[in-house]
Amino acid sequence: MHHNRIYPIERIISALTYFTAGGLGFVWLIIAAILKKRVTDFLMYHILQSIFISITYVVCVEILKLLYFILAKIPLINAIPYILSMPVFMGASIIQILTTTVMFYLAITAFCGQYSYFPWISDIIKANTRR
């Protein structure tokens, strides 16, 4: 009888891979390939999602920086990056608070053995894994 038990090590690795921008998950995939071990669907889902979110974040930041560089001469648009990056709570900016909250949500749900949902990205990961 086959069961879909999620082991504690899978939960830990799934949660930690979000904090390392997918780095730990990528290393785990390499180790699994060297040892010829199968990565479970749960772990693969979270590893791929963390890597995809990290890449998407970097691409979005670069696109926004380019857009800001182009539109920087407009006074109101010039103030937006300053407002978003100024410290508002314990030295953290709005952007830092938002990204940290999302990262903790994804890590906590992974640690609890759940499939985290992040709009659009989770749908892509589900379509490309066995989930």
Summary of the structure (lengths in Angstrom):
residues: 131
radius of gyration: 18.0
end to end distance: 19.1
largest distance: 65.5
contacts: 337
relative contact order: 0.15
helix: 71%
strand: 2%
